[in-house]
Amino acid sequence: MATDAAVRPRRKAAAADAARSALTPERWIDAATEVLVHQGIDSVRVDVLAQQLQVTRGSFYWHFRDREDLLRRVLQAWREQTTVQLTLRLERAHVDPREQLRDVISLPIRGRAAQRAARIELAIRAWARRDTMARQAVDEADGARLAYISQVFSSLGFGLAEARWRAFATYAYVVAESQIAAPIAQLQRAERDRFIEQLMRLPLPG
């Protein structure tokens, strides 16, 4: 029969393995994103995250090669959630491009999820001003979003060039609205949304 001294290390190792398995990569990514939002990119460090998650630094390396690998996956998760998955949901929600446009314009006023997404977006755009990897992720997300909105305007009957300009104007409005938190802005948003929708659908004079 194994002695307590022999069994104890195996139990400790098994407990460590269980902790690593329970703490998924997504937990690390979520924790890193929260630190990014509230403290900035310089505070997204392995020791800070390990302390918050109450695990050892070694647990981090169970899932990630290094800090840059984590940061890359933070950007991937952001793009997947806020661009790829969101676009799919918008496409599937309505066949009518008018309804799709209305959904795009109203994104910033969709409750707490929209508020959290706006905070994350602001933090990532601030990060992108000083980091090439983040800049590339933001550029790719902007490009994909603009392509979708351009497609919506094309479905509304606008030519390719005009669809792109209208998409850019609409996207600029949505991004700006997502960052305006003043109470008066909140009260008037629904009215502005209706105005922007009508304006963007209005044909230019010949």
DATA-V940292 format. One record per residue. PHI is phi in degrees with one decimal (999 if undefined). OMEGA is omega in radians with two decimals (NA if undefined). Layout:
# DATA-V940292
phi=PHI omega=OMEGA
phi=PHI omega=OMEGA
This chain:
# DATA-V940292
phi=999 omega=-3.10
phi=-69.6 omega=3.10
phi=-76.4 omega=3.11
phi=-59.3 omega=-3.13
phi=-63.4 omega=-3.14
phi=-80.0 omega=-3.08
phi=-76.1 omega=-3.03
phi=-57.2 omega=3.13
phi=-62.3 omega=3.13
phi=-67.4 omega=3.10
phi=-65.4 omega=3.13
phi=-63.2 omega=3.12
phi=-65.8 omega=3.13
phi=-64.9 omega=3.12
phi=-65.0 omega=3.11
phi=-64.5 omega=3.11
phi=-62.3 omega=3.14
phi=-64.1 omega=3.14
phi=-64.2 omega=3.13
phi=-63.6 omega=-3.11
phi=-68.1 omega=-3.10
phi=-69.7 omega=-3.13
phi=-87.1 omega=-3.04
phi=-75.5 omega=3.04
phi=-56.6 omega=-3.13
phi=-63.9 omega=3.09
phi=-64.2 omega=3.10
phi=-63.9 omega=-3.13
phi=-64.5 omega=3.10
phi=-63.1 omega=3.14
phi=-64.2 omega=3.12
phi=-63.2 omega=3.13
phi=-64.5 omega=3.12
phi=-64.6 omega=3.09
phi=-63.9 omega=3.11
phi=-57.2 omega=-3.10
phi=-65.8 omega=-2.98
phi=-92.4 omega=-3.05
phi=-126.7 omega=-3.14
phi=95.8 omega=-3.01
phi=-63.9 omega=-3.11
phi=-64.5 omega=-3.14
phi=-88.7 omega=3.10
phi=-79.9 omega=-3.11
phi=-126.3 omega=-3.08
phi=-60.3 omega=-3.10
phi=-65.5 omega=3.12
phi=-64.4 omega=-3.11
phi=-67.1 omega=3.14
phi=-61.5 omega=3.11
phi=-64.8 omega=3.14
phi=-64.7 omega=-3.11
phi=-85.2 omega=3.10
phi=60.0 omega=3.07
phi=-135.2 omega=3.12
phi=-83.0 omega=3.06
phi=-58.9 omega=3.13
phi=-60.3 omega=3.11
phi=-63.9 omega=3.12
phi=-61.6 omega=-3.06
phi=-74.4 omega=3.00
phi=-69.7 omega=-3.05
phi=-114.1 omega=-3.02
phi=-131.3 omega=3.12
phi=-69.8 omega=-3.10
phi=-164.4 omega=-3.11
phi=-61.4 omega=-3.13
phi=-62.9 omega=3.09
phi=-62.2 omega=3.09
phi=-61.7 omega=-3.12
phi=-62.0 omega=3.10
phi=-61.6 omega=-3.11
phi=-76.6 omega=2.99
phi=-62.3 omega=3.12
phi=-66.6 omega=3.11
phi=-62.3 omega=-3.13
phi=-65.2 omega=3.11
phi=-61.4 omega=-3.12
phi=-65.1 omega=3.14
phi=-61.9 omega=-3.06
phi=-74.9 omega=-2.98
phi=-96.5 omega=-3.13
phi=-125.9 omega=-3.06
phi=-65.5 omega=-3.10
phi=-66.5 omega=-3.14
phi=-63.9 omega=3.12
phi=-61.5 omega=3.11
phi=-61.1 omega=3.13
phi=-64.6 omega=3.13
phi=-64.7 omega=3.14
phi=-65.6 omega=-3.07
phi=-80.0 omega=-3.08
phi=-68.7 omega=-3.08
phi=-144.1 omega=3.01
phi=-87.4 omega=-3.11
phi=-69.2 omega=3.13
phi=-62.6 omega=3.09
phi=-65.3 omega=3.08
phi=-69.3 omega=3.10
phi=-62.7 omega=3.11
phi=-62.6 omega=3.13
phi=-61.6 omega=3.11
phi=-64.2 omega=3.13
phi=-59.4 omega=-3.08
phi=-64.9 omega=-3.08
phi=-88.6 omega=-3.10
phi=-53.4 omega=-3.07
phi=-65.8 omega=-3.08
phi=-107.4 omega=-3.08
phi=-94.7 omega=2.95
phi=71.1 omega=-3.03
phi=-65.0 omega=3.13
phi=-61.0 omega=3.12
phi=-68.0 omega=3.12
phi=-65.0 omega=3.12
phi=-65.0 omega=3.12
phi=-60.2 omega=3.13
phi=-66.4 omega=3.13
phi=-65.8 omega=3.11
phi=-65.1 omega=-3.13
phi=-61.0 omega=3.14
phi=-62.6 omega=-3.14
phi=-65.5 omega=-3.13
phi=-70.1 omega=3.10
phi=-67.2 omega=3.06
phi=-65.6 omega=3.09
phi=-61.3 omega=-3.08
phi=-65.4 omega=3.13
phi=-70.3 omega=-3.09
phi=-130.0 omega=-3.07
phi=-139.3 omega=-3.07
phi=-66.1 omega=-3.12
phi=-62.9 omega=3.12
phi=-67.4 omega=3.12
phi=-61.1 omega=3.13
phi=-65.1 omega=3.13
phi=-64.2 omega=3.12
phi=-66.0 omega=3.12
phi=-60.9 omega=3.13
phi=-66.0 omega=3.12
phi=-65.1 omega=3.12
phi=-59.7 omega=-3.13
phi=-62.0 omega=-3.13
phi=-67.3 omega=3.13
phi=-65.5 omega=3.12
phi=-63.7 omega=3.12
phi=-63.3 omega=3.12
phi=-64.8 omega=-3.11
phi=-66.0 omega=3.06
phi=-60.1 omega=3.11
phi=-62.5 omega=3.10
phi=-61.2 omega=-3.14
phi=-68.0 omega=3.06
phi=-62.3 omega=3.11
phi=-67.1 omega=3.09
phi=-83.4 omega=3.03
phi=104.5 omega=3.13
phi=-85.1 omega=3.08
phi=-67.3 omega=-3.02
phi=-56.7 omega=-3.10
phi=-63.4 omega=-3.12
phi=-67.5 omega=3.10
phi=-60.8 omega=3.14
phi=-67.0 omega=-3.14
phi=-66.4 omega=3.11
phi=-65.8 omega=3.10
phi=-63.4 omega=-3.14
phi=-63.9 omega=3.13
phi=-62.2 omega=3.13
phi=-65.8 omega=-3.13
phi=-64.4 omega=3.10
phi=-60.8 omega=3.10
phi=-63.8 omega=-3.11
phi=-62.2 omega=3.13
phi=-62.7 omega=3.13
phi=-63.1 omega=-3.14
phi=-60.6 omega=-3.10
phi=-67.7 omega=-3.09
phi=-104.3 omega=-3.13
phi=-93.3 omega=-3.03
phi=-112.8 omega=-3.11
phi=-60.0 omega=-3.11
phi=-55.0 omega=-3.13
phi=-63.1 omega=3.11
phi=-65.0 omega=3.13
phi=-63.1 omega=-3.08
phi=-66.8 omega=-3.03
phi=-96.5 omega=-3.00
phi=-62.7 omega=-3.10
phi=-59.5 omega=3.12
phi=-66.7 omega=3.12
phi=-65.5 omega=3.13
phi=-58.1 omega=3.14
phi=-63.9 omega=3.13
phi=-64.8 omega=-3.13
phi=-62.5 omega=3.12
phi=-60.8 omega=3.13
phi=-64.2 omega=-3.12
phi=-64.1 omega=-3.09
phi=-70.1 omega=3.12
phi=-90.3 omega=-3.09
phi=-76.7 omega=3.12
phi=-63.1 omega=3.06
phi=-73.7 omega=3.11
phi=-63.8 omega=-3.10
phi=-66.6 omega=NA
